[in-house]
Structures are given as C-alpha cells and as structure tokens.
C-alpha cells in the first residue's frame, strides 16, 4: 500500500522552558492566556500540542539545564500559524527573557547573533571549533550562514 503524499506539510514550533522554580508551569499559563486571546479572534491551534521533559546537556549548543518542551503543530493550510507562534514567542520572552529557547528551523523566528550568544554562552567556542574543522564553509548552507553569527571580534 502506497502512502498518500501530503499536499501541505504540517508546520511545527517548539519552545523550551526551564524546569527550575516550576517555570514551565507558569509558561503553560502564559500559553493559555495567549491562546485565549487568539481564540477570541477565531484563530485556533489546528494540530496537536505536546509537552516533553528533556535532560540538560553539556553540549556547547545544547540545553544546559533540564527543560520542558512545549510543541505545537499546525496543519499546512493554517494561514495564521506564524502569527500565533509569534504571539507565543513574544509572550513567553516577555515573561522569561532568554530563558526561553526555541527549535531552530521551525516557525519560530531565527535568533539574532545577540540572542544566540545569550542563549548559548559557549557559542564562540563552538564556532571556533566549527570553523577549524570546516575552514571553507563546505558544510554550511545559506540558512546556517544566516543564523550562525561569525566569531565575535575583540
């Protein structure tokens, strides 16, 4: 049996909120209030939402603490998905600042160089190693060049 091809692929977005001090519980209230405001305009989530808990890592571009990931999936034809995700992002950052991390390459806006360094304190060390191993940038694509800032100049 052949699987049907999806004409409009789903659009995901994920936010990572620290577990300390039950920040993730507060984040659910922020998301609920934001979703309620969108619902008043008849803009609703059109796919599943999920939560999962992730152990922190020492990886230079990893999540250094334990996090709760709140993930949203919108059906491909949801024309307001970007607006809703931007609303969640803005509301969560207003409450938690750079403690909120996002999943790159999804509906959430790409981090600026300043945000990248604030979220990943070891970013410049990682970038130094990356550049040493690939000095000509053979393994970078256009999107990576856009979101991965060059080394900070002294």
N, C-alpha and C positions, 0 to 999 in steps of 0.2 A: 504494500500500500504506500503510495507516494504522499508525502506531507504537503499540505497546502502552503503556498508562499504567502507571506503577509504583505499586503499592498502598502500598508502604513505601519512601519515598525513602532513598537512602544517607545516612549521617552522616559528614561529614569532620572531620578535625582536622589542623592543621599547626603544627609547631614550627620556629623559625628559630634556628640556632646559628651563631655567628661562625666564619669560616674561619681566623682568626689562631691560630697555635700548634696547628693541627690539632685545635681544639676539637671540630669536627664528627665527627672520628674517635672521640674519647673519647665523644661523645654516642651514637654507634652502640653502643658497649659498654654504656652506661647503659640504652639502649632494649632491647638484647638481654637484659641481666640482668633488667630489669623484665618483659619479655615471658616470659622463662623462669619467673619466679615466678608469673605469671598462668597459664601453661600447666600448671604443677603443680596448679592448681585447675580445670583443664579449661576455661579462659577463653582463647580464641584470637582472633587477628585474623580477620575474616570477609570482608575485601575486600582490594584491592591496597594496597600501600605503595609510596611512591616517594620519590626524592630529586631535588632540582634545585638548581642553584647560581645565586645572584642577586647581581647587582652592586649595591653600595651606592649611595645617592642622597642628594642634599642636601635633598630634600623634608622639610618640617618634621615630618610624621608618617610618614616613610619609614624604611627601614632604612639607618642611616648608614654601615654597613660592609658588606663582602661577607659573605653568609650562605649556609649550606646549609639548604634547606627539607626537612624530613622530614615527609611527608604520609601520613596513614592514612585509609582509607575503610572504614567498617563497613557491612554490609548493614543495611537498615532495621529488621529484626527482631532485631538483636543487642541483647539486653536489658542486657548488661554493658559496652557500649561506653563509657558515661560513666565507669564505674569504671576501665577500662583506660586511658582517656585521662587521667583524674585521676592515675593512678599514674605514667604517663609524665611528666606535668607536674610532679608532686611530685619525682620522681627527678631530672629534668633541672634543676629550680630548686635542689635541694639541692647539685648539682654545680656549676652555672654561675650561680646567682642571677639577677639581672635582665638578664644577657647573653642569656638565652633570651627570644625574642619569640614571640607566638602570632598566629594568624589570627583576628581578631575575628569574632564571629557564628557560630563553629563550635562543636564540642563542648567546646572548652577554655573554662574559666571566664573571664568578663569581668574585665579588670584593674580593681583598685581605683584611686581617684584617686592614691594614693601610687605604685602600680606604674606608672600611666600617665605620671606625671611623671618617674619614674626611667628608664623605657624611652625616653621622648621628651623630652629636655631643652628642646626648643623648643615644648613643648606650650602654655604660656601665651601665647606669641607667636601661635601658630596660632589659639588660642581667641579672642584679641583681634580678629584679622582676621575670623574666622568670625562673631563677634558684631557687628562693624561692618557686615558685608555682609548680615546677616540679624538685625537687632535684635529682631524679634518672634518669632524661632524658627520661622518658617513652614516651613523646610526640615529641621527636626529631627523625628524620630519618638520614640516612647516609649523604645525601646531605646537610641537615641543619647543621649537625655537622661540615661539611667541610667548609661552608661559614660563619657560625656564630661563630666568634672567642670567646674564653673564656674571662673572665674579664681581663682587663689589670692589671698587677702586679705592685704595687707601687715600 
